[in-house]
């Protein structure tokens, strides 16, 4: 599948439009810094590139009389590689805005770098809620989702199911996983629950058996996979082999996306609770984008890939409205303009850079409930954006005016 995606992503440059190669200083330049071949590539990578190209094409390929150029790179799941690429893009290649970045450690570094260099960064694929907390900057927007919104939706749902509200975490050992666990723990305690154990695992782990044995021994009511991508697929499959759900454990993966559910398979994934800001079949507009995306990538978009389209479109609208691609002016317009696209209605960019949009609690269907290959989840509840995301007053963002 990844080879198909990579070939398709390369080919759509010809299908949609040819990115102009005029003088670098005379272009508006967007950089996609992403996981093109690693554990998060299915949910980001080539699909993100396709979404960006769609947005550029839909905007007409130019803004303020300047061509819109696109550069892409694979950070190889390495923080130093990702930071090095971003610095080169800003310093030497005149990139105006970078997005993607499915690694919270890289994203936390880049928001500071973008501010120092008066450029923009939109970590569409990074999850840590610290991006709009103490690490927020005047030059960054956290566009799609975060660990606060994803975990709050899940924890509140399971806490209402009764039982002792005890939890065990299987957490990927870097900034992203720790943020998921920390945010979820705060909601568990607020609901009167308790964390009875947690384990850390390396990124892209092949064998979860020792971690799952500890989860099983804990007799927790809820098991949360505080990870993403391939680690969710492997972990949930192996949890099924241990029979954890059959033993009454409520299994959740707040950061699971539709390709992950597909990768697990409904026979195993059925009943899995996930939270998401998007589902490909939720509206006629979403289905139309999905049809377009599927013709190129071969499957519906993840919520990150869908949101990446909207991020680029909003950025270009802000450049147009500002009459310049200067970062501070564009940031002001992005916070001023409403967000309306196939994924988000009447959204807004808050003072701290957090985009406020509705979140959805979803559950993986049974094989019998599914009517087609990608009919994978059912909607359980809608959480309004002002309830899903952290209140502005609680994040500690230095940009927030103290009243």
N, C-alpha and C positions, 0 to 999 in steps of 0.2 A: 504493500500500500504506500509506504513512504517513497519508494522509487517512482511510483505512478504520480504521487503528489509533486515530487521534485521536478519531474519532467513537465508536468502540467503547469506548475508555477512558472517555469522558465518559458514555456510556450505562450502563455497568455500575454506576454509583452507584445507579441506579434498580433495576437487576436484582438487585443483591446486598443493599443496604440503604441507607437514607438516613442520612448522617453527621449526628449530632446537633449542634444549634447552641445548646447551653446555654452558660452563662457560661464564659468561657475558662479561668478559674482552676480550674474544677471539672471539667476534662477532661484526659485523657492525649492529648497532641497529637504527631503524627508528621508530619515534613516530607519530601517527596520532592523533592530538588534535582537536576535531571536535564537531559539533552539531549533536548528534546522535538521538535526539528525539524532538527537539524544532522547531522554525520557519524556520530555514535554513536547516533542515535535508534532505529535498527532493533533494536539490541541492548539498549537501555535504555528511556528515555522512556515512551511510553504502555504498553508491556508491563510496565515496573516498577510503574507506577501500578496496573495490573490485578492484579499479583501482591500488592501491598500490600493492596488491597481484599479479595482472597480471604482473606488471612491475618487481617485484622480481622474479616471475616464469620465465618470458621471459629472464631475465639476467642469469638464471641458479641456483638461490637460494643461491649462494655464491659469494664472491669477495675476491681476494687476499688470497684464501684458507680459508677464514673465512665464517661461515654461516651468512646469512642476517636474522636478527630477526625483528619482528614487534610487537609494543605495540600500543594499542588504548585507548582512553578515551573520555568521554562526559563531556564538561566543563559546561553544564547545563545553558548556557547563562549568566554565572556569571564570572566577571573579576577575582575576588579573587580565585575562584575555578580553573580557567584556569591557572593563574600564579602559583598557588601552585602545580598543577600537573606538569607543565613544570620544575619547580625548582627541584621537586623530581626526575623526569626522568633524568635530567642532573646530579644531585648530587649523587643520590643513585642507579640509574638503568643503568647508563652508556649509555644513549641514545645519539647517535651521531648527529642526525638531526631530527627536528620536522617540520611538515608541516600541512596544513589544516588551522585551526584558522579563522573561519568565524566571526570574531569580531575584528574590527579595534583597539579598546582600548586594548584588550589582545595582539594583534600583536605588537602594539607600545611598550608595556612593554617587550615583549619577545625578540625583536631585541636587546635591551640593555642587557638583561640577557644573551643571547647567546654570545654576545661579551665578557662580563665579564668572562664567563666560558669557553671561547674558544670552543664553539660548533656552530652548524649551525642551522639556522631557515629559512624556505621557506614558507612564509604565502600565500599559494596558493589560499586560500578562502577569505583573507582580501582584502579590496578595497582601503583604503585611500592612496592617492598619496604621503602623507607625509613619507611613508616607504622608498621612494627614494628621499625625499626632506631633510629637516633639521633633520629628524629622521633616516637617512640612517646609516648603520654601515658596517664594513668590514666583518661581519659574516652573512649577510642576503641577500636573493635574492627574489625580488618580481616577481613571475614567470608568472602569467597569465594575469591579467588585473589590472586597477586602475581607480579611479574616474575621473582622468584627461582624459584618453583615451575614457572612456565610454561616458562621458558627451559631450566632444568635438564633437564626431561623431553625436550625436543627435542634439545638439544646432545648429551646422552649417547647418544640413539638414533642420530643420524647419525655420531657419532664411532666407533661400533661397526661401521659399514658398510665400513670400510677406506678407502683413499685417503689423501691427504695432510692431511686434516682442516683445510683452509684455508677461511676464511669471509669473506664480504663483507656489510656491513649497509646496508640502506636504512632510515633512521631518521627518524621524525617529530621535528621540532625543538622539543621542550619536555620537561618533567620526565619524563613517561611514557616516551617513546621513548628518552631517554638512560638511564633506569633499565633498560629492556629490554636495550639494548646493553651496558651496564656489567655487568649480572648474567650475560648470555650470554658475554661475553668472559672472565669469571673461570672459567667452566666449560670453555670452549674451551682456555684455557691449562692448566687442571688436567688435561685429557685429552691434553696434548702437542700441541695444535693451535695455529693462528696466525690472526690477523686480518690480511688482506691489503689491506683498504680499507673505508671507510665514507663515506656521504654523508648529508647532512641535507636534509629537505624540509619545506615548510610544511604545516600541517594542511589537509586537504581539497585535496590536489594533484590537478590534472586530467591532467597530462602527466608521466610518469615516464621518458620516453625518454632524457634526458641522464643520469639516474642509472643506468638499466639498461645503457647503453652502457659506463659505467665498470665496472659489475659484470661485464659480459661480457669486457671487456679484462683484468680481474684474473685470469681463469681460476681463480677460487675453486671449491672443491668444493661449498660450501654458500652459498646466498643466503638471508639472513634478513630478512624484512620486520618491522622493529621499529616497528610502527604498529598501527592498528586501524580498524574500521568501514569507511567508504567508501574509505579509503586502501589497505586490504588488497585490496578488490575491484578497484579500478583498477590497483594495482600488479601483482597476480598476472595479471590479464588481459593487461596490456601485456608482462609477462615472457614469456607464451606467444607473443605476436606476435613477439618477438625470438627465439623458439625456444630459450630458455635451458635448459629441462628436457631438450629433445631433444639438447642439446649435453653432457648429463651432469651438469648442475648440480642439486644437491639443494635444492629450494625449500621453505622453511618459513615459517610465520606463527604464532608461539606464541600470539598473542592473537586469532587467528581464531575466530569462533563460527559456529554452524550457519547463521544467516541470511547470513553472509559467504560461506560455501561455496555456498549456494544462489544468491547474487548473482553469483558467478563462473561457476557452472554446472559440472557434473561433467566435461563434455568438456574443459574447460580445467583445472579444479581437481584432476582425478584424480591421486592420488599425493601431494598436498599433505599435509605432516605438521602436525598441530595438537596442542595439549595442552589438556585440559579437565577440570574437576571433575564434569562432568555430561553425560549424553546422554539425550535424551527417551525413548529406547526401551530403556533399560538394565534396568528392573525394572517389574513390574506397577503399582507405586505411581507411578513416574515417568510411565508411559503414562496413568494415570488423571488425573494433574495436567495432562498435555499435552492430553488430550481436553477438559478443562474450559477450559484457557487458549485453545485453538484456537477454541473456540466464540465467544470474545470478540474475540481479536486476529486470527484467521484463519490462524495458523501455530503450530508448536511454539515453546516458549520458548527463548531463548538461555540460556547457563549463568548469566549475570548475572540475568536475570529469574527463573529458577528459584531461585537463591540468595537473591534479595531476599525471596521468600515466607518462606523459612526464617529469615531474619534478623529479620523483624518478629514471627514467631511466638515465636522465642526471647526477644526483648525483652519481649513481653507476658507470657510465662511468668515471666520474671524479676521484672517489676513485681508480678505476683500473689504470687510467693513472698516478695518483700521486704516486701510489705504497704505499699508506698509507691512513688511515682514519683520520689523523690529520687535524683539521678544516682549518687552514690557507692554507695548501698545497692543500686541496680539493677545497677550494674557488678559488684559483688561477687557477686551471684546469677548473672549471666550467665557469670562465670568458674567458678562452682561447679557449675551444672547441666550435665548431658550434652546433646549435640545429637543428636536423632534425628528425622529427617523423611524424605521420599521421596528426598532428594538425599544425605543424610549419615547414616551409622550410627555411633553411638558417637564422635561428634566432640567436641572440647573447645576451649575458649578458653584459650589459653596465657597465662602471666604478662605477656607483652609485647603481648597483644591479638590475636595471630595465631590464627585458627581452624585446627586441624589436621584435615585430611580427605584421603582418597585422591585422587590425580590419575591421569588416563588419557592415554596416548599413543594418538592416533587418526590415521587416514589417510583422505583423501577417496577414495570408491569410484570405480570406472570406471562409465560409463553402463550397461554390461552387468550389473554387479553390483547396481545399484540396483533395488529391487523396487517402490518407490513414490516419490511426489514428494519426500518428506522423508527418504527412506532414503539418507543422504548420506555417512556415514562408517562405518568399521569399527574395532573396538577392536583395538589392537595389543599393548598392555601396560598393566598396573596398577602404579602407583608408590605404595607405602604412604605415608601422610601424614607419618610420622616421617622418611622418606627424601626426600620431595618438597620440604619446606620447610626454610628455613635453621635450623640449630641455634640454640637459645636463647642459647647462649654467644657466638655470632659476630655478632649483630646490632648490638650496642652500645646496646641499649635501656636507658635509665637506670632503668627500673623493675625490672630483673632483679637479683636478689640476688646479690652476689658471694660466692662460697664460698672 
